[in-house]
């Protein structure tokens, strides 16, 4: 089976499938880095090394080799930078995968903590050690009652607020981050900030007092 986008004698004007936006962005970033490195090179090495106004065969060969060396050095620097970045991205993805597999265990430990089962004993020691290891690798939980609601990292299953100022009223499931990367959203119920209904209640009380008078 032939690729309909591949040029063939029957379809010479067919073009390759366009790159995805992510791939195109990465390609542009690589090309920009390559361009930034090559801009620092001498546009043309002066072959007249001794400045006598004449270029010998040895001087011309030296100039050509110098240009080749500069070009190879820039390409190698780009290669090293891309390799280091790809290696770091691969390591981050591996960490995210491992943390994602640990989420059910972390949820069970959180439920045990809420029920008071982590006050003492071996289970408390295990939970503390696991939390210490995850913290050392940059894993941090988030989602506390009273925090401002952020739709980018909080998943709301119910909205009990009455105004524009929304906060987390109840945390149903904690969220986790690995450095700046979001591993899982926090599942929450939205509520009004503490004391937001106090003015209305005071106003109602004042109105009832005036009516009694």
N, CA and C atoms as a LAMMPS dump frame, in Angstrom:
ITEM: TIMESTEP
0
ITEM: NUMBER OF ATOMS
639
ITEM: BOX BOUNDS ff ff ff
-5.0000000000000000e+02 5.0000000000000000e+02
-5.0000000000000000e+02 5.0000000000000000e+02
-5.0000000000000000e+02 5.0000000000000000e+02
ITEM: ATOMS id mol type element x y z
1 1 1 N 0.863 -1.198 0
2 1 2 C 0 0 0
3 1 3 C 0.889 1.235 0
4 2 1 N 0.588 2.178 -0.871
5 2 2 C 1.408 3.387 -0.967
6 2 3 C 0.801 4.492 -0.146
7 3 1 N 1.65 5.397 0.269
8 3 2 C 1.222 6.565 1.032
9 3 3 C 0.638 7.59 0.082
10 4 1 N -0.638 8.019 0.251
11 4 2 C -1.235 8.981 -0.675
12 4 3 C -0.532 10.31 -0.672
13 5 1 N 0.198 10.63 0.411
14 5 2 C 0.899 11.902 0.486
15 5 3 C 2.296 11.839 -0.098
16 6 1 N 2.761 10.625 -0.498
17 6 2 C 4.107 10.48 -1.019
18 6 3 C 4.096 10.711 -2.516
19 7 1 N 5.007 11.527 -3.046
20 7 2 C 5.027 11.788 -4.483
21 7 3 C 5.243 10.502 -5.252
22 8 1 N 4.453 10.294 -6.305
23 8 2 C 4.561 9.139 -7.171
24 8 3 C 4.475 9.606 -8.605
25 9 1 N 4.848 8.756 -9.572
26 9 2 C 4.708 9.167 -10.976
27 9 3 C 3.276 9.531 -11.319
28 10 1 N 2.29 8.837 -10.687
29 10 2 C 0.898 9.172 -10.98
30 10 3 C 0.445 10.422 -10.251
31 11 1 N 1.099 10.733 -9.127
32 11 2 C 0.696 11.886 -8.331
33 11 3 C 1.925 12.695 -7.96
34 12 1 N 2.54 13.366 -8.918
35 12 2 C 3.815 14.045 -8.649
36 12 3 C 3.689 15.244 -7.757
37 13 1 N 2.485 15.801 -7.599
38 13 2 C 2.33 17.027 -6.802
39 13 3 C 1.96 16.728 -5.364
40 14 1 N 1.835 15.462 -5.002
41 14 2 C 1.484 15.112 -3.617
42 14 3 C 2.586 15.55 -2.683
43 15 1 N 2.213 16.02 -1.511
44 15 2 C 3.157 16.514 -0.527
45 15 3 C 3.085 15.673 0.73
46 16 1 N 4.149 15.739 1.504
47 16 2 C 4.171 15.012 2.763
48 16 3 C 3.193 15.614 3.738
49 17 1 N 2.737 14.795 4.699
50 17 2 C 1.792 15.272 5.718
51 17 3 C 2.449 16.349 6.555
52 18 1 N 1.712 17.414 6.905
53 18 2 C 2.308 18.503 7.683
54 18 3 C 2.691 18.058 9.066
55 19 1 N 3.719 18.695 9.617
56 19 2 C 4.158 18.372 10.963
57 19 3 C 3.127 18.839 11.974
58 20 1 N 3.113 18.188 13.129
59 20 2 C 2.253 18.635 14.215
60 20 3 C 2.769 19.959 14.75
61 21 1 N 1.911 20.758 15.412
62 21 2 C 2.384 22.037 15.965
63 21 3 C 3.533 21.877 16.923
64 22 1 N 3.512 20.793 17.758
65 22 2 C 4.599 20.591 18.71
66 22 3 C 5.904 20.29 17.998
67 23 1 N 5.831 19.426 16.952
68 23 2 C 7.048 19.081 16.214
69 23 3 C 7.582 20.289 15.47
70 24 1 N 6.677 21.098 14.879
71 24 2 C 7.128 22.285 14.161
72 24 3 C 7.784 23.279 15.111
73 25 1 N 7.212 23.427 16.313
74 25 2 C 7.793 24.35 17.284
75 25 3 C 9.173 23.899 17.727
76 26 1 N 9.32 22.581 17.952
77 26 2 C 10.626 22.059 18.349
78 26 3 C 11.644 22.243 17.237
79 27 1 N 11.218 22.018 15.987
80 27 2 C 12.134 22.187 14.864
81 27 3 C 12.585 23.634 14.743
82 28 1 N 11.64 24.579 14.914
83 28 2 C 12.003 25.992 14.847
84 28 3 C 12.976 26.369 15.952
85 29 1 N 12.782 25.772 17.148
86 29 2 C 13.692 26.084 18.255
87 29 3 C 15.092 25.574 17.957
88 30 1 N 15.183 24.354 17.393
89 30 2 C 16.492 23.805 17.047
90 30 3 C 17.169 24.654 15.98
91 31 1 N 16.398 25.047 14.949
92 31 2 C 16.985 25.855 13.889
93 31 3 C 17.436 27.216 14.411
94 32 1 N 16.662 27.78 15.358
95 32 2 C 17.053 29.067 15.929
96 32 3 C 18.354 28.941 16.706
97 33 1 N 18.518 27.829 17.435
98 33 2 C 19.762 27.617 18.17
99 33 3 C 20.936 27.429 17.212
100 34 1 N 20.701 26.661 16.12
101 34 2 C 21.763 26.48 15.135
102 34 3 C 22.169 27.81 14.53
103 35 1 N 21.171 28.65 14.226
104 35 2 C 21.462 29.944 13.632
105 35 3 C 22.211 30.84 14.6
106 36 1 N 21.836 30.776 15.908
107 36 2 C 22.496 31.626 16.899
108 36 3 C 23.968 31.256 17.055
109 37 1 N 24.277 29.963 16.911
110 37 2 C 25.667 29.544 17.032
111 37 3 C 26.476 29.904 15.806
112 38 1 N 25.897 29.731 14.622
113 38 2 C 26.648 30.023 13.408
114 38 3 C 26.804 31.519 13.182
115 39 1 N 25.948 32.35 13.794
116 39 2 C 26.101 33.787 13.639
117 39 3 C 27.387 34.296 14.268
118 40 1 N 27.891 33.574 15.266
119 40 2 C 29.11 34.004 15.923
120 40 3 C 30.374 33.674 15.152
121 41 1 N 30.26 32.938 14.034
122 41 2 C 31.431 32.564 13.265
123 41 3 C 31.869 33.71 12.367
124 42 1 N 33.142 33.715 12.037
125 42 2 C 33.64 34.691 11.079
126 42 3 C 33.014 34.403 9.73
127 43 1 N 32.384 35.414 9.073
128 43 2 C 31.764 35.144 7.782
129 43 3 C 32.764 34.635 6.755
130 44 1 N 33.99 35.105 6.861
131 44 2 C 35.027 34.639 5.947
132 44 3 C 36.379 34.857 6.606
133 45 1 N 37.145 33.799 6.704
134 45 2 C 38.462 33.898 7.302
135 45 3 C 39.413 34.522 6.297
136 46 1 N 40.151 35.534 6.733
137 46 2 C 41.109 36.197 5.85
138 46 3 C 42.255 35.237 5.554
139 47 1 N 42.372 34.812 4.29
140 47 2 C 43.431 33.847 3.981
141 47 3 C 44.833 34.445 3.992
142 48 1 N 44.905 35.781 3.907
143 48 2 C 46.231 36.426 3.869
144 48 3 C 46.745 36.552 5.298
145 49 1 N 47.339 35.477 5.787
146 49 2 C 47.757 35.429 7.182
147 49 3 C 48.902 36.399 7.451
148 50 1 N 49.883 36.421 6.575
149 50 2 C 51.061 37.246 6.838
150 50 3 C 50.893 38.688 6.382
151 51 1 N 49.758 38.991 5.695
152 51 2 C 49.484 40.37 5.314
153 51 3 C 50.383 40.929 4.232
154 52 1 N 50.95 40.052 3.405
155 52 2 C 51.827 40.562 2.349
156 52 3 C 51.085 40.853 1.065
157 53 1 N 49.74 40.706 1.069
158 53 2 C 48.954 40.996 -0.121
159 53 3 C 48.839 39.835 -1.072
160 54 1 N 49.488 38.741 -0.802
161 54 2 C 49.411 37.567 -1.648
162 54 3 C 48.989 36.367 -0.798
163 55 1 N 48.159 35.526 -1.408
164 55 2 C 47.647 34.343 -0.717
165 55 3 C 48.303 33.111 -1.328
166 56 1 N 49.082 32.456 -0.544
167 56 2 C 49.74 31.241 -1.007
168 56 3 C 48.793 30.061 -0.87
169 57 1 N 49.172 28.935 -1.471
170 57 2 C 48.354 27.728 -1.367
171 57 3 C 48.23 27.283 0.088
172 58 1 N 49.279 27.424 0.842
173 58 2 C 49.231 27.026 2.247
174 58 3 C 48.282 27.913 3.036
175 59 1 N 48.308 29.219 2.759
176 59 2 C 47.415 30.143 3.465
177 59 3 C 45.959 29.874 3.089
178 60 1 N 45.691 29.58 1.825
179 60 2 C 44.325 29.279 1.404
180 60 3 C 43.815 28.004 2.059
181 61 1 N 44.63 26.98 2.123
182 61 2 C 44.238 25.741 2.775
183 61 3 C 44.006 25.943 4.272
184 62 1 N 44.835 26.779 4.889
185 62 2 C 44.662 27.068 6.321
186 62 3 C 43.331 27.781 6.575
187 63 1 N 42.969 28.729 5.717
188 63 2 C 41.71 29.449 5.869
189 63 3 C 40.52 28.501 5.707
190 64 1 N 40.597 27.589 4.726
191 64 2 C 39.511 26.643 4.515
192 64 3 C 39.358 25.706 5.714
193 65 1 N 40.472 25.235 6.249
194 65 2 C 40.406 24.336 7.401
195 65 3 C 39.871 25.062 8.635
196 66 1 N 40.212 26.342 8.769
197 66 2 C 39.705 27.127 9.903
198 66 3 C 38.197 27.277 9.836
199 67 1 N 37.677 27.561 8.643
200 67 2 C 36.227 27.676 8.482
201 67 3 C 35.546 26.345 8.764
202 68 1 N 36.123 25.255 8.276
203 68 2 C 35.545 23.934 8.542
204 68 3 C 35.527 23.632 10.04
205 69 1 N 36.598 23.992 10.723
206 69 2 C 36.67 23.732 12.165
207 69 3 C 35.63 24.54 12.924
208 70 1 N 35.433 25.792 12.547
209 70 2 C 34.414 26.611 13.205
210 70 3 C 33.02 26.031 12.983
211 71 1 N 32.749 25.583 11.772
212 71 2 C 31.439 25.028 11.464
213 71 3 C 31.192 23.736 12.239
214 72 1 N 32.183 22.869 12.279
215 72 2 C 32.033 21.609 13.003
216 72 3 C 31.86 21.858 14.5
217 73 1 N 32.586 22.839 15.04
218 73 2 C 32.474 23.153 16.462
219 73 3 C 31.066 23.635 16.804
220 74 1 N 30.492 24.487 15.939
221 74 2 C 29.133 24.976 16.183
222 74 3 C 28.118 23.847 16.097
223 75 1 N 28.264 22.958 15.108
224 75 2 C 27.339 21.836 14.974
225 75 3 C 27.437 20.895 16.173
226 76 1 N 28.632 20.679 16.662
227 76 2 C 28.796 19.794 17.817
228 76 3 C 28.184 20.417 19.067
229 77 1 N 28.331 21.734 19.219
230 77 2 C 27.724 22.411 20.372
231 77 3 C 26.206 22.289 20.331
232 78 1 N 25.62 22.422 19.129
233 78 2 C 24.173 22.247 18.991
234 78 3 C 23.758 20.826 19.322
235 79 1 N 24.536 19.865 18.853
236 79 2 C 24.228 18.462 19.125
237 79 3 C 24.265 18.166 20.62
238 80 1 N 25.287 18.671 21.307
239 80 2 C 25.393 18.443 22.739
240 80 3 C 24.209 19.07 23.482
241 81 1 N 23.814 20.27 23.089
242 81 2 C 22.717 20.949 23.766
243 81 3 C 21.398 20.204 23.542
244 82 1 N 21.151 19.761 22.316
245 82 2 C 19.925 19.007 22.057
246 82 3 C 19.923 17.677 22.803
247 83 1 N 21.063 17.016 22.829
248 83 2 C 21.145 15.727 23.533
249 83 3 C 20.892 15.893 25.021
250 84 1 N 21.473 16.92 25.627
251 84 2 C 21.259 17.156 27.058
252 84 3 C 19.798 17.466 27.343
253 85 1 N 19.17 18.259 26.477
254 85 2 C 17.768 18.6 26.697
255 85 3 C 16.876 17.373 26.541
256 86 1 N 17.126 16.566 25.522
257 86 2 C 16.322 15.362 25.314
258 86 3 C 16.513 14.379 26.459
259 87 1 N 17.739 14.28 26.984
260 87 2 C 17.99 13.376 28.108
261 87 3 C 17.219 13.841 29.348
262 88 1 N 17.202 15.153 29.586
263 88 2 C 16.47 15.686 30.737
264 88 3 C 14.967 15.471 30.58
265 89 1 N 14.449 15.659 29.36
266 89 2 C 13.022 15.438 29.129
267 89 3 C 12.65 13.976 29.335
268 90 1 N 13.512 13.068 28.887
269 90 2 C 13.25 11.64 29.07
270 90 3 C 13.22 11.276 30.549
271 91 1 N 14.151 11.837 31.32
272 91 2 C 14.179 11.569 32.757
273 91 3 C 12.927 12.105 33.44
274 92 1 N 12.475 13.3 33.045
275 92 2 C 11.268 13.874 33.646
276 92 3 C 10.039 13.022 33.329
277 93 1 N 9.944 12.547 32.085
278 93 2 C 8.799 11.709 31.716
279 93 3 C 8.796 10.403 32.503
280 94 1 N 9.985 9.842 32.731
281 94 2 C 10.066 8.613 33.514
282 94 3 C 9.622 8.854 34.955
283 95 1 N 10.017 9.996 35.528
284 95 2 C 9.599 10.321 36.892
285 95 3 C 8.089 10.507 36.976
286 96 1 N 7.522 11.2 35.988
287 96 2 C 6.073 11.418 35.986
288 96 3 C 5.333 10.092 35.914
289 97 1 N 5.841 9.163 35.111
290 97 2 C 5.197 7.85 34.987
291 97 3 C 5.236 7.092 36.313
292 98 1 N 6.383 7.151 36.987
293 98 2 C 6.503 6.446 38.265
294 98 3 C 5.573 7.059 39.315
295 99 1 N 5.545 8.393 39.382
296 99 2 C 4.673 9.06 40.358
297 99 3 C 3.215 8.743 40.063
298 100 1 N 2.844 8.692 38.784
299 100 2 C 1.46 8.372 38.426
300 100 3 C 1.075 6.983 38.912
301 101 1 N 2.006 6.045 38.859
302 101 2 C 1.72 4.691 39.337
303 101 3 C 1.623 4.635 40.862
304 102 1 N 2.226 5.6 41.543
305 102 2 C 2.171 5.63 43.006
306 102 3 C 0.941 6.374 43.539
307 103 1 N 0.181 7.017 42.675
308 103 2 C -0.947 7.831 43.135
309 103 3 C -1.985 7.028 43.926
310 104 1 N -2.375 5.83 43.507
311 104 2 C -3.331 5.07 44.338
312 104 3 C -2.809 4.804 45.743
313 105 1 N -1.509 4.504 45.86
314 105 2 C -0.924 4.29 47.185
315 105 3 C -0.955 5.575 48.008
316 106 1 N -0.641 6.69 47.389
317 106 2 C -0.675 7.969 48.099
318 106 3 C -2.093 8.321 48.535
319 107 1 N -3.076 8.005 47.7
320 107 2 C -4.471 8.269 48.074
321 107 3 C -4.881 7.419 49.272
322 108 1 N -4.462 6.151 49.313
323 108 2 C -4.79 5.291 50.454
324 108 3 C -4.135 5.798 51.735
325 109 1 N -2.9 6.254 51.623
326 109 2 C -2.228 6.794 52.809
327 109 3 C -2.898 8.081 53.285
328 110 1 N -3.396 8.887 52.351
329 110 2 C -4.085 10.108 52.737
330 110 3 C -5.383 9.776 53.477
331 111 1 N -6.108 8.772 53.005
332 111 2 C -7.326 8.348 53.709
333 111 3 C -6.999 7.801 55.093
334 112 1 N -5.901 7.059 55.194
335 112 2 C -5.485 6.544 56.5
336 112 3 C -5.129 7.693 57.441
337 113 1 N -4.499 8.719 56.903
338 113 2 C -4.161 9.876 57.744
339 113 3 C -5.415 10.574 58.242
340 114 1 N -6.425 10.729 57.36
341 114 2 C -7.66 11.393 57.761
342 114 3 C -8.413 10.605 58.831
343 115 1 N -8.244 9.292 58.839
344 115 2 C -8.913 8.458 59.839
345 115 3 C -8.051 8.244 61.089
346 116 1 N -6.903 8.902 61.149
347 116 2 C -6.057 8.811 62.326
348 116 3 C -5.222 7.562 62.419
349 117 1 N -5.034 6.86 61.294
350 117 2 C -4.27 5.611 61.323
351 117 3 C -2.779 5.825 61.137
352 118 1 N -2.356 7.069 60.959
353 118 2 C -0.931 7.348 60.768
354 118 3 C -0.334 8.09 61.959
355 119 1 N -0.946 7.939 63.104
356 119 2 C -0.439 8.624 64.286
357 119 3 C 0.842 7.967 64.801
358 120 1 N 0.931 6.671 64.684
359 120 2 C 2.098 5.953 65.175
360 120 3 C 2.149 4.572 64.535
361 121 1 N 3.257 3.877 64.771
362 121 2 C 3.373 2.514 64.273
363 121 3 C 4.119 2.418 62.953
364 122 1 N 4.255 1.209 62.434
365 122 2 C 5.003 0.98 61.193
366 122 3 C 4.42 1.713 59.996
367 123 1 N 3.087 1.82 59.928
368 123 2 C 2.473 2.484 58.791
369 123 3 C 2.848 3.958 58.751
370 124 1 N 2.942 4.599 59.916
371 124 2 C 3.358 5.994 59.968
372 124 3 C 4.801 6.145 59.477
373 125 1 N 5.675 5.228 59.898
374 125 2 C 7.065 5.281 59.462
375 125 3 C 7.172 5.095 57.952
376 126 1 N 6.371 4.179 57.402
377 126 2 C 6.386 3.957 55.953
378 126 3 C 5.908 5.199 55.22
379 127 1 N 4.824 5.807 55.704
380 127 2 C 4.288 6.992 55.041
381 127 3 C 5.279 8.157 55.098
382 128 1 N 5.923 8.321 56.242
383 128 2 C 6.898 9.408 56.376
384 128 3 C 8.101 9.19 55.453
385 129 1 N 8.589 7.959 55.369
386 129 2 C 9.728 7.678 54.5
387 129 3 C 9.38 7.879 53.031
388 130 1 N 8.2 7.435 52.643
389 130 2 C 7.778 7.612 51.255
390 130 3 C 7.629 9.087 50.913
391 131 1 N 7.038 9.848 51.821
392 131 2 C 6.883 11.287 51.583
393 131 3 C 8.233 11.971 51.479
394 132 1 N 9.201 11.544 52.283
395 132 2 C 10.533 12.13 52.239
396 132 3 C 11.219 11.84 50.91
397 133 1 N 11.073 10.615 50.405
398 133 2 C 11.686 10.259 49.12
399 133 3 C 11.055 11.056 47.981
400 134 1 N 9.739 11.149 47.976
401 134 2 C 9.062 11.879 46.904
402 134 3 C 9.403 13.362 46.944
403 135 1 N 9.483 13.915 48.147
404 135 2 C 9.851 15.328 48.265
405 135 3 C 11.257 15.564 47.743
406 136 1 N 12.157 14.621 48.007
407 136 2 C 13.517 14.753 47.515
408 136 3 C 13.611 14.748 46.004
409 137 1 N 12.625 14.137 45.339
410 137 2 C 12.604 14.104 43.871
411 137 3 C 11.719 15.211 43.284
412 138 1 N 11.276 16.138 44.117
413 138 2 C 10.517 17.274 43.613
414 138 3 C 9.027 17.067 43.523
415 139 1 N 8.497 15.993 44.136
416 139 2 C 7.058 15.728 44.111
417 139 3 C 6.405 16.471 45.27
418 140 1 N 5.358 17.212 44.976
419 140 2 C 4.69 18.002 46.013
420 140 3 C 3.177 17.897 45.843
421 141 1 N 2.443 17.617 46.942
422 141 2 C 0.977 17.62 46.863
423 141 3 C 0.453 19.054 46.932
424 142 1 N -0.747 19.233 46.433
425 142 2 C -1.395 20.547 46.536
426 142 3 C -2.899 20.338 46.625
427 143 1 N -3.577 21.397 47.04
428 143 2 C -5.015 21.337 47.213
429 143 3 C -5.387 21.3 48.678
430 144 1 N -5.554 22.482 49.265
431 144 2 C -5.943 22.595 50.664
432 144 3 C -7.214 23.428 50.761
433 145 1 N -8.02 23.125 51.762
434 145 2 C -9.243 23.905 51.972
435 145 3 C -8.895 25.364 52.241
436 146 1 N -9.579 26.246 51.551
437 146 2 C -9.314 27.677 51.675
438 146 3 C -8.422 28.228 50.583
439 147 1 N -7.753 27.357 49.816
440 147 2 C -6.938 27.832 48.697
441 147 3 C -7.832 28.417 47.616
442 148 1 N -7.313 29.411 46.908
443 148 2 C -8.059 29.992 45.792
444 148 3 C -8.248 28.941 44.697
445 149 1 N -9.429 28.908 44.116
446 149 2 C -9.72 27.931 43.075
447 149 3 C -9.037 28.322 41.782
448 150 1 N -8.316 27.371 41.2
449 150 2 C -7.609 27.577 39.936
450 150 3 C -8.045 26.475 38.977
451 151 1 N -8.809 26.81 37.95
452 151 2 C -9.298 25.763 37.032
453 151 3 C -8.19 25.044 36.279
454 152 1 N -6.984 25.612 36.263
455 152 2 C -5.889 24.965 35.566
456 152 3 C -5.373 23.741 36.321
457 153 1 N -5.489 23.754 37.641
458 153 2 C -4.952 22.646 38.435
459 153 3 C -6 22.01 39.34
460 154 1 N -7.183 22.602 39.441
461 154 2 C -8.243 22.058 40.288
462 154 3 C -9.402 21.576 39.421
463 155 1 N -9.881 20.395 39.713
464 155 2 C -11.038 19.834 39.018
465 155 3 C -12.245 19.93 39.95
466 156 1 N -13.184 20.793 39.596
467 156 2 C -14.348 21.024 40.446
468 156 3 C -15.464 20.055 40.069
469 157 1 N -15.976 19.334 41.063
470 157 2 C -17.104 18.432 40.837
471 157 3 C -18.413 19.08 41.285
472 158 1 N -18.325 20.171 42.055
473 158 2 C -19.514 20.881 42.496
474 158 3 C -19.132 22.299 42.877
475 159 1 N -20.008 23.25 42.564
476 159 2 C -19.761 24.655 42.87
477 159 3 C -20.856 25.157 43.81
478 160 1 N -20.486 25.356 45.072
479 160 2 C -21.439 25.838 46.078
480 160 3 C -21.258 27.317 46.373
481 161 1 N -20.414 27.996 45.594
482 161 2 C -20.154 29.408 45.843
483 161 3 C -21.285 30.254 45.274
484 162 1 N -21.399 31.454 45.809
485 162 2 C -22.444 32.376 45.36
486 162 3 C -21.872 33.646 44.752
487 163 1 N -20.569 33.83 44.825
488 163 2 C -19.958 35.029 44.28
489 163 3 C -18.844 34.694 43.301
490 164 1 N -18.133 35.753 42.909
491 164 2 C -17.034 35.563 41.966
492 164 3 C -15.757 35.092 42.645
493 165 1 N -15.634 35.339 43.935
494 165 2 C -14.446 34.914 44.672
495 165 3 C -14.643 33.472 45.135
496 166 1 N -13.945 32.549 44.458
497 166 2 C -14.152 31.127 44.721
498 166 3 C -12.921 30.53 45.391
499 167 1 N -13.162 29.701 46.38
500 167 2 C -12.083 28.999 47.067
501 167 3 C -12.452 27.526 47.169
502 168 1 N -11.473 26.733 47.597
503 168 2 C -11.713 25.304 47.778
504 168 3 C -12.402 25.088 49.128
505 169 1 N -13.605 24.507 49.083
506 169 2 C -14.327 24.222 50.318
507 169 3 C -14.038 22.828 50.853
508 170 1 N -13.961 21.859 49.946
509 170 2 C -13.703 20.477 50.329
510 170 3 C -12.744 19.859 49.32
511 171 1 N -11.744 19.132 49.825
512 171 2 C -10.789 18.436 48.951
513 171 3 C -11.186 16.968 48.912
514 172 1 N -11.608 16.506 47.753
515 172 2 C -11.985 15.112 47.581
516 172 3 C -10.788 14.241 47.213
517 173 1 N -9.824 14.84 46.529
518 173 2 C -8.62 14.109 46.128
519 173 3 C -7.502 15.113 45.896
520 174 1 N -6.376 14.925 46.531
521 174 2 C -5.262 15.857 46.42
522 174 3 C -4.614 15.755 45.041
523 175 1 N -4.067 16.875 44.61
524 175 2 C -3.328 16.897 43.364
525 175 3 C -1.834 16.803 43.641
526 176 1 N -1.075 16.513 42.597
527 176 2 C 0.374 16.37 42.744
528 176 3 C 1.093 17.017 41.573
529 177 1 N 2.241 17.61 41.886
530 177 2 C 3.118 18.198 40.883
531 177 3 C 4.507 17.588 41.009
532 178 1 N 5.197 17.526 39.893
533 178 2 C 6.603 17.129 39.87
534 178 3 C 7.38 18.322 39.348
535 179 1 N 7.932 19.101 40.265
536 179 2 C 8.537 20.358 39.857
537 179 3 C 7.457 21.281 39.334
538 180 1 N 7.61 21.724 38.082
539 180 2 C 6.597 22.57 37.446
540 180 3 C 5.59 21.763 36.647
541 181 1 N 5.762 20.455 36.557
542 181 2 C 4.873 19.625 35.753
543 181 3 C 3.693 19.149 36.588
544 182 1 N 2.519 19.248 36.026
545 182 2 C 1.308 18.778 36.693
546 182 3 C 1.153 17.285 36.458
547 183 1 N 1.12 16.517 37.553
548 183 2 C 0.937 15.07 37.46
549 183 3 C -0.549 14.725 37.506
550 184 1 N -1.29 15.375 38.427
551 184 2 C -2.723 15.116 38.538
552 184 3 C -3.415 16.325 39.142
553 185 1 N -4.601 16.654 38.611
554 185 2 C -5.395 17.739 39.176
555 185 3 C -5.959 17.337 40.532
556 186 1 N -6.203 18.336 41.362
557 186 2 C -6.89 18.092 42.626
558 186 3 C -8.398 18.131 42.378
559 187 1 N -9.121 17.183 42.943
560 187 2 C -10.573 17.13 42.806
561 187 3 C -11.202 17.814 44.022
562 188 1 N -11.994 18.859 43.782
563 188 2 C -12.46 19.701 44.886
564 188 3 C -13.924 20.079 44.71
565 189 1 N -14.464 20.635 45.797
566 189 2 C -15.776 21.281 45.781
567 189 3 C -15.551 22.759 46.079
568 190 1 N -16.103 23.617 45.23
569 190 2 C -15.903 25.062 45.358
570 190 3 C -16.876 25.623 46.393
571 191 1 N -16.393 26.597 47.152
572 191 2 C -17.225 27.256 48.159
573 191 3 C -16.868 28.734 48.21
574 192 1 N -17.607 29.477 49.02
575 192 2 C -17.299 30.885 49.247
576 192 3 C -16.187 31.002 50.282
577 193 1 N -15.42 32.098 50.257
578 193 2 C -14.39 32.286 51.284
579 193 3 C -15.003 32.351 52.669
580 194 1 N -14.224 32.004 53.655
581 194 2 C -14.703 32.052 55.032
582 194 3 C -15.101 33.477 55.395
583 195 1 N -16.313 33.645 55.98
584 195 2 C -16.796 34.963 56.374
585 195 3 C -17.497 35.71 55.272
586 196 1 N -17.624 35.098 54.075
587 196 2 C -18.268 35.814 52.976
588 196 3 C -19.747 36.006 53.216
589 197 1 N -20.384 35.078 53.958
590 197 2 C -21.819 35.194 54.198
591 197 3 C -22.126 35.963 55.468
592 198 1 N -21.102 36.343 56.226
593 198 2 C -21.346 37.044 57.498
594 198 3 C -22.055 38.371 57.309
595 199 1 N -21.634 39.219 56.332
596 199 2 C -22.33 40.499 56.165
597 199 3 C -23.8 40.316 55.866
598 200 1 N -24.141 39.312 55.03
599 200 2 C -25.543 39.103 54.697
600 200 3 C -26.339 38.686 55.921
601 201 1 N -25.738 37.813 56.744
602 201 2 C -26.424 37.373 57.947
603 201 3 C -26.615 38.529 58.917
604 202 1 N -25.569 39.401 59.032
605 202 2 C -25.69 40.548 59.924
606 202 3 C -26.77 41.498 59.442
607 203 1 N -26.843 41.663 58.099
608 203 2 C -27.859 42.54 57.551
609 203 3 C -29.26 41.993 57.838
610 204 1 N -29.394 40.657 57.723
611 204 2 C -30.685 40.029 58.005
612 204 3 C -31.057 40.186 59.466
613 205 1 N -30.078 40.063 60.355
614 205 2 C -30.344 40.215 61.781
615 205 3 C -30.763 41.647 62.108
616 206 1 N -30.08 42.596 61.459
617 206 2 C -30.395 44.005 61.699
618 206 3 C -31.799 44.319 61.216
619 207 1 N -32.174 43.743 60.057
620 207 2 C -33.522 43.991 59.53
621 207 3 C -34.592 43.443 60.444
622 208 1 N -34.371 42.243 60.998
623 208 2 C -35.36 41.655 61.895
624 208 3 C -35.478 42.455 63.177
625 209 1 N -34.373 43.038 63.661
626 209 2 C -34.407 43.845 64.87
627 209 3 C -35.201 45.109 64.643
628 210 1 N -35.021 45.741 63.463
629 210 2 C -35.764 46.965 63.161
630 210 3 C -37.255 46.669 63.06
631 211 1 N -37.592 45.523 62.482
632 211 2 C -39.01 45.203 62.331
633 211 3 C -39.669 44.952 63.697
634 212 1 N -38.905 44.36 64.622
635 212 2 C -39.46 44.114 65.945
636 212 3 C -39.724 45.417 66.675
637 213 1 N -38.837 46.416 66.456
638 213 2 C -39.057 47.711 67.118
639 213 3 C -40.283 48.401 66.537
